[in-house]
Amino acid sequence: MPATILITGGAGFIGSNLCDHFINKEYKVVCLDNFATGHRKNIQHLLSNPDFTLIEGDIRNMDDCRKSVKGVQYVLHQAALGSVPRSIADPITSNDVNISGFLNMLVAARDEGVKRFIYAASSSTYGDSEALPKVEDKIGKPLSPYAITKYVNELYAEIFSKTYGIETIGLRYFNVFGRRQDPNGAYAAVIPKFVMQFMKHESPVINGDGNYSRDFTYIDNVVQMNELAMLSENPEAVNTVYNTAFGDRTTLNDLVSSLKLYLSEFDNAIKEVEVIYGPNRAGDIPHSLASIDKAKKLLGYKPKYSMQEGLKQAVKWYWENLK
């Protein structure tokens, strides 16, 4: 009997890629989403699959949480309100979704006897720590309401593991990008936003001088980490957190150069689009680089896509789907 997996936020960017992957692996998949930031089009092709169930609901509603975990062995909890600027503009809603909603899901999973609860943590938890690379057991003070919510998730997961015996694993995502990442809206991530602007021959705005760096992580590496976290039989590998990244960093200036290079293969005029530099953004950390040694050692993680390889794939997807 294949296991049943609940993917919260399953219509979102990361969630829908997880839904695809596990349906292809012949698991039964339940998707819980309220479509606040996810899109129906991301899972439309799965709706006719007998192994796929969509529950339209909200993690802030306990009844929806309890309904979604019925008969489920694993939870991949992706539902959250992302974005540092969004949390600065509206800390209350970010707190309601990311902390109260998270706690609802933990309680529902505990009560249903779910085997393992894997959740999307965040590199924002490293806060003002200047140490590079980022190592899981050394964090700083949070720099935004969003970062606080993601750190509180880790604290709750640890307490639930110790107090109730539910297995938990947190995956600290580092700047995930790839197919289906939404380029629209005030809080769009940098890569899809810049791609769309370049495709329209519009100048993207870099916050700061472009020398801030990030460990950009292609979606397929993140899917691999979720699967490894879900299936690991190593007792040392559970009830902890892992950096989920490639383990390399790229400046925003280098990112823009690569985007122009790959996009100009489809439209040569993109080479000539200029970039605008603006002020630094509140809550942004200057540099982000993950150590992935812990994930390699305990989970057997081997990221398949470098940032450049992933960027080529992502650019091709955006050109074919959004042009």
C-alpha positions as CSV (number, residue, x, y, z in Angstrom):
1,M,0.0,0.0,0.0
2,P,1.5,3.4,-1.0
3,A,1.7,5.9,1.8
4,T,-0.6,8.9,1.9
5,I,1.1,12.3,2.1
6,L,-0.6,15.6,3.0
7,I,1.0,18.6,1.3
8,T,-0.2,21.9,2.8
9,G,0.1,24.8,0.5
10,G,0.1,22.2,-2.3
11,A,-1.1,24.6,-5.0
12,G,1.9,27.0,-4.4
13,F,5.2,27.1,-6.1
14,I,7.1,24.5,-3.9
15,G,4.0,22.6,-2.9
16,S,2.8,21.9,-6.4
17,N,6.2,20.6,-7.5
18,L,6.0,18.3,-4.5
19,C,2.5,17.1,-5.5
20,D,3.8,16.3,-9.0
21,H,6.8,14.4,-7.7
22,F,5.0,12.2,-5.3
23,I,2.0,11.5,-7.6
24,N,4.6,10.4,-10.2
25,K,6.1,8.1,-7.5
26,E,2.6,6.6,-7.0
27,Y,1.9,7.9,-3.6
28,K,-1.5,9.1,-2.6
29,V,-1.4,12.9,-2.2
30,V,-3.8,15.2,-0.3
31,C,-3.4,18.9,-1.1
32,L,-4.7,21.5,1.4
33,D,-4.7,25.1,0.1
34,N,-6.8,28.2,0.5
35,F,-5.4,29.8,-2.7
36,A,-4.3,32.9,-0.9
37,T,-0.9,32.7,-2.7
38,G,-1.2,29.3,-4.5
39,H,-2.9,28.9,-7.9
40,R,-5.4,26.4,-9.1
41,K,-3.6,26.2,-12.5
42,N,-0.6,24.7,-10.7
43,I,-2.5,21.5,-9.8
44,Q,-5.2,21.6,-12.5
45,H,-3.6,18.6,-14.3
46,L,-3.8,16.5,-11.1
47,L,-7.4,17.0,-10.3
48,S,-8.6,14.0,-12.4
49,N,-6.0,11.7,-10.9
50,P,-7.7,9.2,-8.4
51,D,-4.6,9.3,-6.2
52,F,-4.9,13.1,-5.8
53,T,-7.3,14.9,-3.4
54,L,-7.7,18.6,-3.1
55,I,-9.1,20.1,0.1
56,E,-9.8,23.7,-0.2
57,G,-9.3,25.0,3.3
58,D,-7.2,27.1,5.6
59,I,-4.6,26.1,8.2
60,R,-6.0,28.7,10.5
61,N,-9.2,26.6,10.7
62,M,-8.7,23.6,12.9
63,D,-11.6,21.7,11.3
64,D,-9.8,22.0,7.9
65,C,-6.5,20.8,9.5
66,R,-8.2,17.7,11.1
67,K,-10.0,16.9,7.9
68,S,-6.8,17.1,5.8
69,V,-4.7,14.7,8.0
70,K,-7.3,11.9,8.1
71,G,-5.5,8.7,7.1
72,V,-2.2,10.5,6.4
73,Q,1.2,9.0,7.3
74,Y,3.4,12.0,6.3
75,V,2.8,15.8,6.3
76,L,4.9,18.1,4.1
77,H,3.9,21.5,5.5
78,Q,4.6,24.2,3.0
79,A,1.6,26.5,3.7
80,A,2.8,29.9,4.9
81,L,2.8,33.6,4.1
82,G,6.3,34.1,2.7
83,S,8.1,37.4,2.2
84,V,10.0,39.6,4.6
85,P,8.5,42.8,3.3
86,R,5.0,41.4,3.5
87,S,5.6,40.5,7.2
88,I,6.9,44.0,7.9
89,A,3.8,45.5,6.2
90,D,1.3,43.1,8.0
91,P,2.9,41.3,10.9
92,I,-0.5,40.1,12.3
93,T,-1.5,38.1,9.3
94,S,1.9,36.6,8.9
95,N,1.8,35.6,12.6
96,D,-1.7,34.1,12.3
97,V,-0.8,31.9,9.3
98,N,2.8,31.0,10.1
99,I,2.5,30.4,13.8
100,S,-1.2,29.8,14.7
101,G,-1.7,27.8,11.5
102,F,1.5,25.8,12.0
103,L,0.4,25.0,15.6
104,N,-3.0,23.8,14.3
105,M,-1.3,21.5,11.8
106,L,1.0,20.1,14.5
107,V,-1.9,19.4,16.8
108,A,-4.0,17.8,14.1
109,A,-1.0,15.7,13.0
110,R,-0.3,14.6,16.6
111,D,-3.9,13.6,17.2
112,E,-4.1,11.7,13.9
113,G,-0.9,9.7,14.8
114,V,1.0,11.0,11.7
115,K,4.4,9.3,11.4
116,R,6.5,12.3,10.4
117,F,5.9,16.0,10.1
118,I,8.3,17.8,7.6
119,Y,8.0,21.5,7.4
120,A,9.3,24.5,5.5
121,A,11.7,26.4,7.7
122,S,13.7,29.4,6.5
123,S,17.2,30.7,6.1
124,S,15.8,34.0,7.6
125,T,16.2,32.3,11.0
126,Y,19.9,33.0,10.8
127,G,19.0,36.7,11.3
128,D,21.9,39.0,12.1
129,S,24.5,36.2,12.4
130,E,27.4,37.2,10.2
131,A,29.0,33.8,10.2
132,L,29.5,32.2,6.7
133,P,28.6,29.5,5.8
134,K,25.5,29.2,7.9
135,V,25.6,26.1,10.1
136,E,22.3,24.8,11.6
137,D,23.2,25.2,15.3
138,K,24.5,28.8,15.1
139,I,21.8,31.4,14.5
140,G,21.4,35.1,15.3
141,K,18.5,37.4,16.2
142,P,15.7,37.6,13.7
143,L,15.5,40.7,11.5
144,S,11.8,40.6,10.5
145,P,8.4,39.4,11.7
146,Y,8.6,36.6,9.1
147,A,11.9,35.4,10.5
148,I,10.4,35.3,14.0
149,T,7.5,33.2,12.8
150,K,9.8,30.6,11.1
151,Y,12.0,30.4,14.2
152,V,8.9,29.9,16.4
153,N,7.9,27.0,14.1
154,E,11.3,25.3,14.9
155,L,10.7,25.8,18.6
156,Y,7.2,24.3,18.4
157,A,8.4,21.4,16.3
158,E,11.1,20.6,18.9
159,I,8.7,20.7,21.8
160,F,6.2,18.5,20.0
161,S,8.9,15.9,19.3
162,K,10.0,15.9,22.9
163,T,6.6,16.1,24.5
164,Y,4.4,14.0,22.2
165,G,6.8,11.8,20.3
166,I,5.9,13.0,16.8
167,E,8.8,12.9,14.4
168,T,9.6,16.4,13.0
169,I,12.1,17.7,10.5
170,G,12.5,21.3,9.5
171,L,14.0,22.3,6.2
172,R,15.6,25.8,6.2
173,Y,15.0,26.8,2.6
174,F,17.5,29.1,1.0
175,N,16.1,31.3,-1.8
176,V,14.3,28.6,-3.7
177,F,13.6,29.2,-7.4
178,G,12.3,27.4,-10.5
179,R,9.2,26.5,-12.5
180,R,5.9,27.9,-11.3
181,Q,7.4,30.5,-9.0
182,D,5.0,33.4,-9.3
183,P,6.5,36.5,-11.0
184,N,3.5,38.7,-10.2
185,G,2.5,40.7,-7.1
186,A,4.1,43.1,-4.7
187,Y,6.0,40.3,-3.0
188,A,7.3,38.3,-6.0
189,A,10.7,36.7,-5.5
190,V,13.6,38.2,-7.3
191,I,14.3,35.7,-10.0
192,P,10.8,35.4,-11.6
193,K,10.3,39.1,-11.1
194,F,13.5,40.0,-13.0
195,V,12.9,37.4,-15.7
196,M,9.4,38.9,-16.4
197,Q,10.9,42.4,-16.5
198,F,13.7,41.5,-18.8
199,M,11.2,39.7,-21.1
200,K,9.2,43.0,-21.3
201,H,12.5,44.9,-21.8
202,E,11.9,46.7,-18.5
203,S,14.8,47.6,-16.2
204,P,14.7,45.6,-12.9
205,V,15.6,47.4,-9.7
206,I,18.3,45.9,-7.5
207,N,18.1,46.8,-3.8
208,G,21.5,48.1,-2.9
209,D,24.7,48.0,-4.9
210,G,24.1,44.4,-6.1
211,N,26.9,42.9,-4.0
212,Y,24.5,41.2,-1.6
213,S,24.7,37.4,-2.2
214,R,22.3,34.5,-1.8
215,D,22.5,30.7,-1.9
216,F,19.9,30.4,-4.7
217,T,18.5,26.9,-4.7
218,Y,16.8,25.1,-7.6
219,I,13.4,23.6,-6.9
220,D,14.5,20.0,-7.7
221,N,17.1,20.1,-4.9
222,V,14.3,21.1,-2.5
223,V,12.0,18.3,-3.7
224,Q,14.9,15.8,-3.2
225,M,15.4,17.1,0.4
226,N,11.7,16.7,1.2
227,E,11.8,13.1,0.0
228,L,15.0,12.3,1.9
229,A,13.6,13.8,5.1
230,M,10.3,11.9,4.6
231,L,11.9,8.5,4.0
232,S,15.0,8.5,6.2
233,E,15.3,5.6,8.6
234,N,18.3,7.0,10.3
235,P,17.2,7.8,13.9
236,E,19.8,10.5,14.2
237,A,18.2,12.3,11.2
238,V,14.9,13.2,12.7
239,N,13.7,15.8,15.2
240,T,16.2,18.4,13.9
241,V,16.6,21.0,11.1
242,Y,18.6,21.1,7.9
243,N,19.8,23.7,5.5
244,T,18.2,23.1,2.2
245,A,20.4,24.7,-0.4
246,F,23.1,24.1,-3.0
247,G,26.0,25.4,-0.8
248,D,27.3,28.2,-3.0
249,R,26.5,31.9,-3.3
250,T,25.8,34.3,-6.1
251,T,25.7,38.1,-5.9
252,L,22.6,39.9,-7.4
253,N,24.9,41.5,-10.0
254,D,26.1,38.1,-11.1
255,L,22.5,36.8,-11.1
256,V,21.4,39.6,-13.4
257,S,24.4,38.9,-15.8
258,S,23.4,35.2,-15.9
259,L,19.7,36.0,-16.5
260,K,20.6,38.4,-19.4
261,L,22.9,35.7,-20.9
262,Y,20.3,32.9,-20.8
263,L,17.3,35.1,-21.8
264,S,19.2,36.6,-24.7
265,E,19.3,33.2,-26.3
266,F,15.5,33.7,-26.9
267,D,15.6,37.5,-27.4
268,N,18.9,39.2,-28.2
269,A,17.6,42.6,-27.3
270,I,17.5,41.6,-23.6
271,K,21.3,42.0,-23.5
272,E,20.8,45.8,-23.8
273,V,18.3,46.2,-21.0
274,E,19.9,48.2,-18.2
275,V,19.6,47.6,-14.5
276,I,18.5,50.3,-11.9
277,Y,20.0,50.4,-8.4
278,G,17.8,51.4,-5.4
279,P,18.2,51.6,-1.6
280,N,18.7,48.5,0.5
281,R,15.5,46.8,1.7
282,A,14.6,46.7,5.4
283,G,15.1,43.2,7.0
284,D,17.5,42.0,4.3
285,I,20.6,40.1,5.4
286,P,23.7,41.0,3.3
287,H,25.0,37.5,2.6
288,S,23.6,34.0,2.7
289,L,25.5,30.8,2.2
290,A,24.5,27.4,3.6
291,S,26.7,24.6,4.9
292,I,25.0,21.5,3.6
293,D,27.3,19.1,5.4
294,K,24.7,18.0,7.9
295,A,22.1,17.1,5.2
296,K,24.8,15.2,3.3
297,K,25.9,13.3,6.3
298,L,22.6,12.4,7.9
299,L,20.2,12.3,4.9
300,G,22.5,11.5,2.1
301,Y,21.7,14.7,0.3
302,K,23.4,15.3,-3.1
303,P,22.0,18.4,-4.8
304,K,21.8,17.7,-8.5
305,Y,21.4,21.3,-9.8
306,S,23.8,24.1,-9.3
307,M,22.4,27.6,-9.4
308,Q,23.5,28.0,-13.0
309,E,22.0,24.7,-14.2
310,G,18.8,25.5,-12.4
311,L,18.7,29.0,-13.8
312,K,18.9,27.7,-17.4
313,Q,16.0,25.3,-16.7
314,A,13.9,28.1,-15.0
315,V,14.5,30.6,-17.7
316,K,13.5,28.1,-20.4
317,W,10.3,27.3,-18.4
318,Y,9.4,31.0,-18.0
319,W,10.0,31.7,-21.7
320,E,7.8,28.8,-22.8
321,N,5.0,29.3,-20.3
322,L,4.8,33.1,-19.6
323,K,5.9,34.8,-22.8
